Amino acid sequence: MHDPSESATARPDDPTAVERAVAAVWRIDSARIIATLTRVTGDFSLAEDLAQDALLEALRQWPETGVPRSPAAWLTTVAKRRAIDAWRHRERHDDRLAQLALEIERSSDAAADAPPWDPDEIDDDVLRLMFIACHPVLSREARISLTLRVVGGLSSEEIGRAFLVPTATVQQRIVRAKKTLAGAGVRFEVPPREELTGRLGSVLGVLYLIFNEGHTASGGERWMRPELAVEAIRLARVLSALLPREPETHGLLALMEFTAARFPARVDAQGEPVLLADQDRRRWDHGRIRRGHEALTRADSTGRGRGVYGVQAAIAQCHAVAESLETTDWGRIVELYEALSGLAPSPVVELNRAAAVAMASGPAAALELLDEIAASGRLRRYHLLPATRGELLRQLGREAEAREEFTAAAALATNDRERERLEEKASG
């Protein structure tokens, strides 16, 4: 049998070059590798383990043999051979083993030079992998960890750093998630049409949570983790290409693009937060704004109306096209928040609507809405409620009350930079 290492490139002089090559191929092709192995073996947990084993083998062999011309093909072939070894060890000489062996034999001559997928096409196997990683039987934390690991190609260490949890915790979540999926008998398939909407909502929700953690970190010293948001955008682009007739895939992508366009202006040179009113809009990423317009147009072209993400994208679009805070179409934004409240009623939506009302109709009208939310107790642990009340009270000249609200907001904030900013307002 032809060995995949035979078509290797020259051996690197620097051993770290191999590590970089391994990291790069895993980042780019891990989803396809694991998806291919899952389809072949019929076992997602086994496929992920086989891919990891192949990765370790690459780290062992490539410093000696050099990096193959097609690293993804090498990893996939090695992983398939490991699958055969595992089945032989368990004495499972069944039709699956015979078929797999035949497949490897037929593809062995090309294995080192071409991956087992069309590099110009986004394989449906990746879509199936997304639906597995975001399956509703898993907890939210497990879905996020598994998606970033098997679809995003991030290591457990990277995921742990991003969400400020120990690497061991991430690893435990992934192990438990794979056991849960195996116990539930989750199949490697896109859900049937009657289940697609609900299951797609889980996938979109996970990507949105990842993006939001990048937009405003839930804890730690950094206000933002843009690398995490960029990863969510990458995965959303893959999903929108795989499901072009689903308007919400494009709606979520548009929302992310419009929002991420403001990232270059959201922090100053010292990493301190810069709020929308103070941002230099010349620093906004107009390429992202253009891509946001395109994605929202694709969502509308499906003719199925805008969903929750599409409406939020329209709100973000209003900000993106405005030349200043004052020239923003706040009346339109209020209308969109009212529409959003009808689609997905929540106190957070009402809080955002109140902030838009403040710009459109003045702080007094908005304060009445916030008082209703506060009286309901629904956001009593959410720091942005007292923070927003503090801003409105300060605009109304009620300085002592405003400082009390900012103090309360600072006590609830979990992000260090945001807490510092609120404490400054409380003492100002």
For each residue, the residues with C-beta under 8 A, 3 or more apart:
1: 104 105 108
2: 6 108 109 111 112
3: 6 112
4: 7 68 73 74 77 78 111 112
5: 8 61 65 66 68 74 112
6: 2 3 112
7: 4 68 69 70 112 113
8: 5 11 62 65 66 67 68 69 112
9: 66 67 68 69
10: 66
11: 8 63 64 65 66
12: 15 17 18 21 63 66 67
13: 17
14: 17
15: 12 18 19 63
16: 19 20
17: 12 13 14 20 21 67
18: 12 15 21 22 58 59 62 63 67
19: 15 16 22 23 59
20: 16 17 23 24
21: 12 17 18 24 25 62 67 71
22: 18 19 25 26 55 58 59 62 71
23: 19 20 26 27
24: 20 21 27 28
25: 21 22 28 29 30 71 72 75
26: 22 23 29 30 55 153
27: 23 24 30 153 154
28: 24 25 72 153
29: 25 26 32 33 71 72 75 115 153
30: 25 26 27 33 34 51 150 151 153
31: 34 35 126 129 150 151 152 153 238
32: 29 35 36 72 115 117 123 125 126
33: 29 30 36 37 51 54 72 75 76 79
34: 30 31 37 38 44 47 48 51 129 150
35: 31 32 38 39 47 123 125 126 128 129
36: 32 33 39 40 76 116 117 123 125
37: 33 34 40 41 46 47 50 51 76 79 80 83
38: 34 35 41 42 43 44 47 125 128 129 132 188
39: 35 36 42 125 128 188
40: 36 37 47 80 83 100 103
41: 37 38 46 47 50 83 96 100
42: 38 39 96 188
43: 38 46 47 182
44: 34 38 47 48 129 132 178 181 182 186 188
45: 48 49 178 179 181 182
46: 37 41 43 49 50 83 86
47: 34 35 37 38 40 41 43 44 50 51 79
48: 34 44 45 51 52 149 150 178
49: 45 46 52 53
50: 37 41 46 47 53 54 79 80 82 83 86
51: 30 33 34 37 47 48 54 55 75 79
52: 48 49 55 56
53: 49 50 56 57 78 79 82
54: 33 50 51 57 58 75 76 78 79 82
55: 22 26 51 52 58 59 75
56: 52 53 59 60
57: 53 54 60 61 78
58: 18 22 54 55 61 62 71 74 75 78
59: 18 19 22 55 56 62 63
60: 56 57 63
61: 5 57 58 64 65
62: 8 18 21 22 58 59 65 66 67 68
63: 11 12 15 18 59 60
64: 11 61
65: 5 8 11 61 62 68
66: 5 8 9 10 11 12 62
67: 8 9 12 17 18 21 62 71
68: 4 5 7 8 9 62 65 71 73 74 112
69: 7 8 9 112 113
70: 7 73 74 111 112 113 114 115
71: 21 22 25 29 58 67 68 74 75
72: 25 28 29 32 33 75 76 115
73: 4 68 70 76 77 110 111 112 113 114 115 116
74: 4 5 58 68 70 71 77 78 111 112
75: 25 29 33 51 54 55 58 71 72 78 79
76: 33 36 37 54 72 73 79 80 111 115 116
77: 4 73 74 80 81 104 107 108 111 112
78: 4 53 54 57 58 74 75 81 82
79: 33 37 47 50 51 53 54 75 76 82 83
80: 37 40 50 76 77 83 84 100 103 104
81: 77 78 84 85 104
82: 50 53 54 78 79 85 86
83: 37 40 41 46 50 79 80 86 87 100
84: 80 81 87 88 97 100 101 104
85: 81 82 88 89
86: 46 50 82 83 89 90
87: 83 84 90 92 93 94 96 97
88: 84 85 91 92 93 97
89: 85 86
90: 86 87
91: 88
92: 87 88 96 97
93: 87 88 97 98
94: 87 97 98
95: 98 99
96: 41 42 87 92 99 100
97: 84 87 88 92 93 94 100 101
98: 93 94 95 101 102
99: 95 96 102 103
100: 40 41 80 83 84 96 97 103 104
101: 84 97 98 104 105
102: 98 99 105 106
103: 40 80 99 100 106 107
104: 1 77 80 81 84 100 101 107 108 111
105: 1 101 102 108
106: 102 103
107: 77 103 104 110 111 116
108: 1 2 77 104 105 111
109: 2
110: 73 107 113 114
111: 2 4 70 73 74 76 77 104 107 108 114 116
112: 2 3 4 5 6 7 8 68 69 70 73 74 77
113: 7 69 70 73 110
114: 70 73 110 111
115: 29 32 70 72 73 76 119
116: 36 73 76 107 111
117: 32 36 121 123 125
118: 121 123
119: 115
120:
121: 117 118
122: 126 127 238 241 242
123: 32 35 36 117 118 126 127
124: 127 128 190 242
125: 32 35 36 38 39 117 128 129
126: 31 32 35 122 123 129 130 151 238 242
127: 122 123 124 130 131 190 239 242 243
128: 35 38 39 124 125 131 132 188 189 190
129: 31 34 35 38 44 125 126 132 133 150 151 188
130: 126 127 133 134 147 151 203 235 238 239 242
131: 127 128 134 135 189 190 191 199 203
132: 38 44 128 129 135 181 186 188
133: 129 130 143 146 147 150 151 206
134: 130 131 138 143 146 147 199 202 203 205 206
135: 131 132 138 143 181 184 186 199 202
136: 198 199 202
137: 180 181 184 186
138: 134 135 142 143 146 177 180 181
139: 142 143 173
140: 143 144 206 209
141: 144 145 173
142: 138 139 145 146 173 174 176 177 180
143: 133 134 135 138 139 140 146 147 177 202 206
144: 140 141 147 148 159 163 206 209 210
145: 141 142 148 149 156 159 170 173 174 177
146: 133 134 138 142 143 149 150 173 174 177 178
147: 130 133 134 143 144 150 151 152 206 207 210 235
148: 144 145 151 152 154 158 159 162 210 231
149: 48 145 146 152 153 154 155 156 159 170 174
150: 30 31 34 48 129 133 146 147
151: 30 31 126 129 130 133 147 148 235
152: 31 147 148 149 231 234 235
153: 26 27 28 29 30 31 149
154: 27 148 149 158 159 162 231
155: 149 158 159
156: 145 149 159 160 167 170 171 174
157: 160 161 167 170
158: 148 154 155 161 162
159: 144 145 148 149 154 155 156 162 163 170
160: 156 157 163 164 165 166 167 169 170
161: 157 158 164
162: 148 154 158 159 213 214 225 227 228
163: 144 159 160 170 213 218
164: 160 161 217 218 219 220
165: 160 169 170
166: 160 169 170
167: 156 157 160 170 171
168: 171 172
169: 160 165 166 172 173
170: 145 149 156 157 159 160 163 165 166 167 173 174
171: 156 167 168 174 175
172: 168 169 175 176
173: 139 141 142 145 146 169 170 176 177
174: 142 145 146 149 156 170 171 177 178
175: 171 172 178 179
176: 142 172 173 179 180
177: 138 142 143 145 146 173 174 180 181
178: 44 45 48 146 174 175 181 182
179: 45 175 176 182 183
180: 137 138 142 176 177 183 184
181: 44 45 132 135 137 138 177 178 184 186
182: 43 44 45 178 179 185 186
183: 179 180
184: 135 137 180 181
185: 182
186: 44 132 135 137 181 182
187:
188: 38 39 42 44 128 129 132
189: 128 131
190: 124 127 128 131 196
191: 131 195 196 198 199 200
192: 195 196
193: 196
194:
195: 191 192 198 199
196: 190 191 192 193 199 200
197: 200 201
198: 136 191 195 201 202
199: 131 134 135 136 191 195 196 202 203
200: 191 196 197 203 204 243 246 248 249
201: 197 198 204 205 248
202: 134 135 136 143 198 199 205 206
203: 130 131 134 199 200 206 207 239
204: 200 201 207 208 239 248 249 252 309
205: 134 201 202 208 209
206: 133 134 140 143 144 147 202 203 209 210
207: 147 203 204 210 211 232 235 236 239 252
208: 204 205 211 212 232 252 309
209: 140 144 205 206 212 213
210: 144 147 148 206 207 213 214 228 229 231 232 235
211: 207 208 214 215 228 229 232 233 236 256 259
212: 208 209 215 216
213: 162 163 209 210 216 217 218 225 228 229
214: 162 210 211 217 224 225 226 227 228 229 230 231 232
215: 211 212 224 229 259 260
216: 212 213 223 224 415 418
217: 164 213 214 220 222 223 224 225 415
218: 163 164 213 414 415
219: 164 414 415 416
220: 164 217 415 416
221: 416 417
222: 217 225 271 417
223: 216 217 266 267 271 272 273 415 417 418
224: 214 215 216 217 229 263 266 267
225: 162 213 214 217 222 228 229
226: 214 229 230 260 263
227: 162 214 230 231
228: 162 210 211 213 214 225 231 232
229: 210 211 213 214 215 224 225 226 232 233 256 260 263
230: 214 226 227 233 234 260
231: 148 152 154 210 214 227 228 234 235
232: 207 208 210 211 214 228 229 235 236 256
233: 211 229 230 236 237 253 256 257 260
234: 152 230 231 237 238
235: 130 147 151 152 207 210 231 232 238 239
236: 207 211 232 233 239 240 249 252 253 256
237: 233 234 240 241 253
238: 31 122 126 130 234 235 241 242
239: 127 130 203 204 207 235 236 242 243 249 253
240: 236 237 243 244 246 249 250 252 253 295 298
241: 122 237 238 244
242: 122 124 126 127 130 238 239 249
243: 127 200 239 240 246 249
244: 240 241 249 250 298
245: 302
246: 200 240 243 249 250 302
247: 250 251 299 300 302 304 305 306 307 310
248: 200 201 204 251 252 299 307 308 309 310
249: 200 204 236 239 240 242 243 244 246 252 253
250: 240 244 246 247 253 254 295 296 298 299 302 310
251: 247 248 254 255 295 296 299 306 307 308 309 310 311 312 313
252: 204 207 208 236 240 248 249 255 256 309 313
253: 233 236 237 239 240 249 250 256 257 295
254: 250 251 257 258 292 293 295 296 299 309 310 313 316 317
255: 251 252 258 259 292 309 312 313 316
256: 211 229 232 233 236 252 253 259 260
257: 233 253 254 260 261 288 289 291 292 295
258: 254 255 261 288 289 292 313 316 317 319 320
259: 211 215 255 256 262 316
260: 215 226 229 230 233 256 257 263 285 288
261: 257 258 284 285 286 288 289 292 320
262: 259 265 266 276 279 284 285 319 320
263: 224 226 229 260 266 285
264: 283 284 285
265: 262 274 279 280 281 283 284
266: 223 224 262 263 273 274 279
267: 223 224 271 272 273 274
268: 271 272 274
269:
270:
271: 222 223 267 268 417
272: 223 267 268 417 421
273: 223 266 267 417 418 421
274: 265 266 267 268 278 279
275: 278 279
276: 262 279 319 325
277: 325
278: 274 275
279: 262 265 266 274 275 276 283 284
280: 265 283
281: 265 284 323 324
282:
283: 264 265 279 280
284: 261 262 264 265 279 281 288 289 320
285: 260 261 262 263 264 288 289
286: 261 289 290
287: 290 291
288: 257 258 260 261 284 285 291 292
289: 257 258 261 284 285 286 292 293 320 321
290: 286 287 293 294
291: 257 287 288 294 295
292: 254 255 257 258 261 288 289 295 296 313 316 317 320
293: 254 289 290 296 297 317
294: 290 291 297 298
295: 240 250 251 253 254 257 291 292 298 299 313
296: 250 251 254 292 293 299 300 310 313 314 317
297: 293 294 300 301
298: 240 244 250 294 295 301 302
299: 247 248 250 251 254 295 296 302 306 310 313
300: 247 296 297 303 306 310
301: 297 298
302: 245 246 247 250 298 299
303: 300
304: 247
305: 247 310
306: 247 251 299 300 310 311 313 314
307: 247 248 251 310 311 343
308: 248 251 311 312 340 343 344
309: 204 208 248 251 252 254 255 312 313
310: 247 248 250 251 254 296 299 300 305 306 307 313 314
311: 251 306 307 308 314 315 336 339 340 343
312: 251 255 308 309 315 316 340
313: 251 252 254 255 258 292 295 296 299 306 309 310 316 317
314: 296 306 310 311 317 318 336
315: 311 312 318 319 333 336 337 340
316: 254 255 258 259 292 312 313 319 320
317: 254 258 292 293 296 313 314 320 321
318: 314 315 321 322 328 329 332 333 336
319: 258 262 276 315 316 322 328
320: 258 261 262 284 289 292 316 317
321: 289 317 318
322: 318 319 325 327 328 329
323: 281 327
324: 281 327 328
325: 276 277 322 328 359
326:
327: 322 323 324
328: 318 319 322 324 325 333 359
329: 318 322 332 333
330: 333 334 356 359 360
331: 334 335 360
332: 318 329 335 336
333: 315 318 328 329 330 336 337 356 359 360
334: 330 331 337 338 353 356 357 360
335: 331 332 338 339
336: 311 314 315 318 332 333 339 340
337: 315 333 334 340 341 349 352 353 356
338: 334 335 341 342 353
339: 311 335 336 342 343
340: 308 311 312 315 336 337 343 344 349 353
341: 337 338 344 345 346 349 350 353
342: 338 339 345
343: 307 308 311 339 340
344: 308 340 341 349
345: 341 342 349 350
346: 341 349 350
347: 350 351 373 376 378 379 382
348: 351 352 379 382
349: 337 340 341 344 345 346 352 353
350: 341 345 346 347 353 354 369 373
351: 347 348 354 355 370 373 379 382 384 385 388
352: 337 348 349 355 356
353: 334 337 338 340 341 349 350 356 357 369
354: 350 351 357 358 366 369 370 373 388
355: 351 352 358 359 366 388
356: 330 333 334 337 352 353 359 360
357: 334 353 354 360 361 365 366 369
358: 354 355 361 362 363 365 366 367 391 392 395
359: 325 328 330 333 355 356
360: 330 331 333 334 356 357
361: 357 358 365 366
362: 358 365 366
363: 358 366 367 391 392 393 395 396
364: 367 368 396
365: 357 358 361 362 368 369
366: 354 355 357 358 361 362 363 369 370 392
367: 358 363 364 370 371 389 392 393 396
368: 364 365 371 372
369: 350 353 354 357 365 366 372 373
370: 351 354 366 367 373 374 385 388 389 392
371: 367 368 374 375
372: 368 369 375 376
373: 347 350 351 354 369 370 376 378 379 385
374: 370 371 377 379 380 385 389
375: 371 372
376: 347 372 373 379
377: 374 380
378: 347 373
379: 347 348 351 373 374 376 382 384 385
380: 374 377 385
381: 412
382: 347 348 351 379 385 412
383: 386 387 409 410 412 413 414 418 422
384: 351 379 387 388 409
385: 351 370 373 374 379 380 382 388 389 409
386: 383 389 390 405 406 408 409 412
387: 383 384 390 391 405 406 409 422
388: 351 354 355 370 384 385 391 392
389: 367 370 374 385 386 392 393 402 405
390: 386 387 393 394 402 403 404 405 406 409 425 426
391: 358 363 387 388 394 395 402
392: 358 363 366 367 370 388 389 395 396
393: 363 367 389 390 396 398 399 401 402 405
394: 390 391 397 398 399 402
395: 358 363 391 392
396: 363 364 367 392 393
397: 394
398: 393 394 401 402
399: 393 394 402 403
400: 403 404
401: 393 398 404 405
402: 389 390 391 393 394 398 399 405 406 425
403: 390 399 400 406 407 425 426 427
404: 390 400 401 407 408
405: 386 387 389 390 393 401 402 408 409
406: 386 387 390 402 403 409 410 422 423 425 426
407: 403 404 410 411 422 423 426
408: 386 404 405 411 412
409: 383 384 385 386 387 390 405 406 412 413 422
410: 383 406 407 413 419 422 423 426
411: 407 408
412: 381 382 383 386 408 409
413: 383 409 410 418 419 422
414: 218 219 383 419
415: 216 217 218 219 220 223 418 419
416: 219 220 221 419 420
417: 221 222 223 271 272 273 420 421
418: 216 223 273 383 413 415 421 422
419: 410 413 414 415 416 422 423
420: 416 417 423 424
421: 272 273 417 418 424 425
422: 383 387 406 407 409 410 413 418 419 425 426
423: 406 407 410 419 420 426 427
424: 420 421 427 428
425: 390 402 403 406 421 422 428
426: 390 403 406 407 410 422 423
427: 403 423 424
428: 424 425
